Structure formats: C-alpha cells, structure tokens
Amino acid sequence: MKKRILFIDRDGTLIIEPPEDFQVDSLEKLAFYPKVIRSLGQIVGDFEYELAMVTNQDGLGTPQFPEEHFWPAHQKMVQTLESEGINFDETYIDRSFEEDNAPTRKPRTGMLGKYLDNPQYDLANSYVIGDRISDMELAYNLGAKGILMQDPSHEIYYPKPVVEEVVELITTDWEEIFQFLKVEEELYQAPNRSAKIHRKTNETDILVELNLDGEGKYQHQTGLGFFDHMLDQLAKHAKLDLHIRVKGDLHIDEHHSIEDTALALGEAFRKALGNKRGIERYGHFLLPMDETLAQVAIDFSGRPWFVWKGAFKREKVGDFPTEMLHHFFKSFSDAALCNLNIQVQGDNDHHQIEAVFKAFAKSIKMAIKKDGLSNDLPSTKGVL
Ligand SMILES: [Mg+2]
C-alpha cells in the first residue's frame, strides 16, 4: 500500500503564531493551537499517515532570528507532541526570506523532492494542513489536497482559482479536521467492488474479472466476435472494468460458451455487489436504435426471475445464435440472483441484440450506483 502523508505547517497550525512579529523565538511564546494535541493524537492513532512538518522560518540563523532563540521552543513543542504519541517522520525548515524566492520555500517543493514522482507515495490522497494560502499552493504544487486553518466565515482570496480546487476543508477547529479525515478514511478504505471468477467444466474454462467501480475498460476473448462486441458494450455503457476469457467447446457449438459466460458473469456481479449496502438496487432503461426499441428493467433483489419478450427473424447474427440471447440473460439472472425484465421490438436483428445489451448496461449502471457514504440496505425486509 502506498504511503499517505500529512504535510503540516507549524506556526498558526500546530502552535499559535504571535501576531506581533510572527516569530516563536522564546519558550514564553510557545502556545499550542487549541485541540491540536488531542485531535492529531486521534488522527495518528486511527489512520495511517506519515507526518511531515513543513515550515518557513524567515531568516533563521541570522541576527534577525538566532538559532538559540528558535530551538528551545521548537524542541519543547516536539517533545510535548511526542509525549502524546505524535511523532513527525520528517521536519523541513526553510530559512530563507520571502524576497529570496528560494526553491525550498513554501509553496515551492524544493525540500520535498523525496515525495515527488515516487511511486511509494500516494500524494493524491495526502494533505497539506496550514493556515496560509501558500500552504494551499504547496498542496497544489504537490498534487495533494489542502486543509486550510482559517475562519470559514471570512472571505478568502485565492491568487489562482486552481488553488481553491485543492482546498477540501476550511476550519479553525482541529476536532473538525479529525472528523473530516475520518470520513475520508472510510471512502479510502471502502472495499473495491470487484470479483474474479474462474469457472471450469468439461465444456468450458472461463475467467471473469469485474470491477463495478471501473472506467469502462474491457478486454474480451470468447471466441465469438459478435459476443465479444456485445460484452464490450456492457463494460462501456455500464462503466465497468471487465475482462472475460473463454475457452469453450466451440467445435460443438456456441451454446455452452455463451451460457457459461452468463453464469460466470452473474456470479461475478453477485460477489462484487457484496452486501449491497448503499446501492440503488433498481435500474431501468429505454434505448432506441434506429427502428428498434429495447426496454430493460433490473432488480438486484437476491431472487432470480426472468421475463422476456422479443422475436428474431434470423438464426444467427454474425457467429451469435439469436436464440442464445434469451438464454444468456436467463442464466445471468439465475447466477446474479436478479429480476430481469427485457422487451425488444424491431426489424433488424443486429439492432435488436445490440440495443438490448446497451439497455442492459445502462440499467446495471443505475442499479449498482453506490452512494459512497451510505450504508443503507435498499430493502425494508432487511436482507437482499
Ligand atoms: Mg503557518
């Protein structure tokens, strides 16, 4: 698993920034930000983030800000945090002045090279937490997200609209940051709704890999060109990632390959849907294709039922026997444990089959849609 990082600013975020000179240069000026110790302790305890402190200390080491004025308060802060289990993996201190335009100074990333272009780190799921817009610019420059420690009721000026896009939370309350990260964690940890089914009999050897939360990527090798094309439609229009490989007894006929693919695909859906919490459950679609109209309704109810109304003139379209369309969806319904109702009317058999697959795909897309935060089971019965 890739590592996620919280890049945390120091002054104005971990500790109070003195309003008169912005320098914590004595022990007397050290004061923790309210609730930071408790909330950051919970964040460190409950979630897996690396912690990196990133701070600009203007002129540190010069007569304006001697080292001996800086370190006692800094060390006291670090020790206090460590005594509460909050250990920073890295501390990055830039000592330049703003006018130096140093590549190491926030919002620039000169000190943070080890995280950039490093596949070990998941910057897209990392955060910069800080009280200045330059902290949010740093988030933007890192490709991370931002939590801005400012009063959300104040108007905030973003120098570039793109910076605003990285800001996911504006608050002055560390408790709220913990609660926010908790929700983010649930989304991050949400199990991937995917399944891999390997179904092997004397007649067929079928591999199905399915990801319900995919991008519509597909690769199909069933030995039947028209069938591959239909499965492509399913993946594309339901926005699934789907890979199906079939080694079937095509020397006999197409029957077993199509039927068993439907069974394996149905099983993959049943497995990938898991406990079905948070899904829409029902889906439907009316799809025209030239003279043809296909109507599909689906309910992932946990019970198989199949209703079919349609007729074909030809025996085959390409290498696909038209009688197998009914059989494919009946077998899918049996294995996925869904109610499937399909009607199609038209003159062109190619249009009819393709319209049914596309309407099936769009219905599935609707039915499997998941509200990321909802844990609700869409049934008054309490089981699906
Ligand atoms: Mg700050």
Boltz pocket constraint, residues with backbone or C-beta under 6 A from the ligand:
constraints:
  - pocket:
      binder: B
      contacts: [[A, 9], [A, 10], [A, 11], [A, 12], [A, 13], [A, 130], [A, 131], [A, 132]]
      max_distance: 6.0
